[in-house]
Amino acid sequence: MAQIGAKHLAGISLSSPSSRAVALTPNVLCGIVSYGTPRRFATVPRIGGERFGEIMALDVVSQSCCFGGTQFTYQHQSSETGTAMRFAAFVPRRAAQHPVPVVWYLSGLTCTEENFTVKAGAQRIAAELGLLLIAPDTSPRGDAVPGDPASSYDFGLGAGFYVDATQPPWCRNYRMASYVERELPGLISSELPADVTRQSIMGHSMGGTVPSPSPCAIKVATQRYRLSRRSARR
């Protein structure tokens, strides 16, 4: 088991509840290291320094040195799904100097935020190009979230289809369109070094064929961000 000081991961200064070294266990699939107890602290420097070290709205589930940057898994309480939601974020080293463009990846049926993160190897290219990679989970989860009584793989848990359900009991939690189009982008723009004026989206299977979130939705979110920035300057 490797012992690595948390404040020196990927050359990014970290603010944690404790300054002691943390034990990191190897992730064999990626050749990187990670640790798994969620903790709430600022892990990415805020650009300009005005919010450096400020407590974030995100819990860090794991973080790993990866191609000079840092691969995170975050958890937060979602107002849209009414559950704790996880997403993966690769933050390149370049983000320590300035906000970087965002690339979204939507996974397919039965997947979680880990599939693309562990299997694709996209972090290498993202590190070279200076891109922030975001991969959300595919559905709300938890004991209180209704699943398919027949345990079908294409309905319920792991099969949110990135849409908002309209009928009970599903409509209480399955609000993935609202989550991915509005809530999560807002969280990314406020908590991570993201240049939300430059975004792109891709996916596979369920995440590559559904109409939501569409490139149009990202364009609208970008325009709203620009308008809010203009209003703040006045």
Buried (B, 14 or more C-beta within 10 A) or exposed (E): EEEBEBEEBBEBBBBBEEEEEBEBEEBEEBEBBBBEEBBBBBBBBBBEEEBEEEEBEBBBBBBBBBBBBBBBBBBBEBEBBBBBBBBBBBBBBBBBEEBBBBBBBBBBBBBBBBBBBBEBEBBEEBBEEBBBBBBBBBBBBEEEBBBEEEEEEEBBBBBBBBBBBEEEEBEBBBBBBBBBBBBBBBBBBEBBBBBBBBBEBEBBBBBEEBEBBBEEBBEBBBEBBEEEEEEEEE
